[in-house]
Amino acid sequence: MIVIMYLQELPQLPSGEIMSDRIETRFGGELAIICPSIICTPGVCGGAARIAGTRIPVWQLWQNHNSGVSDEQISEAFGIDLATLKSVWQYCELNSESLNNLVEANKAA
């Protein structure tokens, strides 16, 4: 299965934010829209993907998830509902390499 993401074609909001609900992925010829709750804003959280309306970077949620923290614990600690977390994990699976690189870079910082 090949996944193609067209980030460079996304329209930006006046604030410079990119809404990920506009990210389209192709799965066997079908288009899917993923994770409308993730945005990227230049200058906020280093421009990294984050939960809309917060300064919670997705890489930080991914790091906790990969460390064995349960979804319920993450939900409670960060104030994010479980439905949002489910879509965040879908986003993370599609972007795991870049998120893992961010996790490692922030460990070193």
C-alpha positions as CSV (number, residue, x, y, z in Angstrom):
1,M,0.0,0.0,0.0
2,I,1.3,3.4,-1.0
3,V,0.4,6.5,1.0
4,I,0.8,9.9,-0.6
5,M,0.4,13.1,1.3
6,Y,0.1,16.4,-0.5
7,L,1.3,18.8,2.2
8,Q,2.8,21.3,-0.2
9,E,-0.6,21.7,-2.0
10,L,-2.5,22.6,1.2
11,P,-3.9,26.1,1.5
12,Q,-2.7,28.0,4.5
13,L,-4.9,30.0,6.7
14,P,-4.1,33.7,7.1
15,S,-2.3,32.9,10.4
16,G,0.0,30.5,8.5
17,E,-1.6,27.4,10.0
18,I,-2.1,24.3,7.9
19,M,-5.3,22.4,8.8
20,S,-4.7,18.7,8.6
21,D,-8.3,18.0,7.8
22,R,-7.3,19.1,4.3
23,I,-4.6,16.4,4.1
24,E,-5.7,13.8,1.7
25,T,-4.2,10.4,1.6
26,R,-4.6,7.7,-1.1
27,F,-5.3,4.2,-0.1
28,G,-5.7,2.0,-3.2
29,G,-7.1,4.8,-5.2
30,E,-9.5,6.0,-2.5
31,L,-9.1,9.4,-0.8
32,A,-9.3,9.6,3.0
33,I,-9.2,12.7,5.2
34,I,-7.4,12.3,8.4
35,C,-7.2,14.0,11.8
36,P,-8.9,17.3,11.5
37,S,-7.7,18.2,15.0
38,I,-4.0,18.5,14.1
39,I,-2.5,21.8,12.8
40,C,1.0,23.1,12.1
41,T,1.7,26.8,12.8
42,P,5.1,28.4,12.0
43,G,6.5,29.7,15.3
44,V,4.3,27.6,17.6
45,C,5.8,24.4,19.0
46,G,8.7,24.8,16.6
47,G,6.3,24.5,13.7
48,A,5.6,20.8,14.6
49,A,2.2,19.3,14.3
50,R,0.1,20.0,17.4
51,I,-3.4,19.6,18.7
52,A,-5.6,22.4,17.4
53,G,-6.3,25.1,20.0
54,T,-3.4,23.9,22.2
55,R,0.4,23.9,22.4
56,I,0.5,20.1,22.8
57,P,2.9,18.7,20.1
58,V,1.8,15.5,18.5
59,W,5.4,14.1,19.0
60,Q,4.9,14.4,22.8
61,L,1.7,12.3,22.7
62,W,3.4,9.8,20.4
63,Q,6.4,9.5,22.8
64,N,4.0,8.8,25.7
65,H,2.1,6.3,23.6
66,N,5.3,4.4,22.6
67,S,6.4,4.4,26.2
68,G,3.4,2.3,27.2
69,V,1.2,5.0,28.7
70,S,-2.4,4.1,28.1
71,D,-4.8,6.2,26.0
72,E,-6.9,6.8,29.1
73,Q,-3.8,8.2,31.0
74,I,-2.8,10.4,28.1
75,S,-6.3,11.6,27.7
76,E,-6.5,12.6,31.4
77,A,-3.0,14.1,31.6
78,F,-3.3,16.2,28.4
79,G,-7.1,16.9,28.5
80,I,-7.7,15.3,25.1
81,D,-10.7,13.1,24.5
82,L,-10.3,9.5,23.4
83,A,-11.9,10.1,20.0
84,T,-9.3,12.8,19.2
85,L,-6.5,10.5,20.4
86,K,-7.7,7.7,18.0
87,S,-7.4,10.0,15.1
88,V,-4.0,11.3,16.4
89,W,-2.7,7.7,16.4
90,Q,-3.8,7.3,12.7
91,Y,-1.8,10.5,11.9
92,C,1.1,9.2,13.9
93,E,1.2,5.9,12.0
94,L,1.4,7.7,8.7
95,N,4.1,10.0,10.0
96,S,6.0,7.8,12.4
97,E,9.4,8.3,11.0
98,S,9.3,12.1,11.3
99,L,7.7,11.9,14.7
100,N,10.3,9.5,16.0
101,N,13.0,11.9,14.8
102,L,11.3,14.7,16.7
103,V,11.1,12.6,19.8
104,E,14.9,11.8,19.6
105,A,15.7,15.5,18.9
106,N,13.8,16.6,21.9
107,K,15.4,13.9,24.1
108,A,18.8,15.4,23.2
109,A,17.7,19.0,23.9
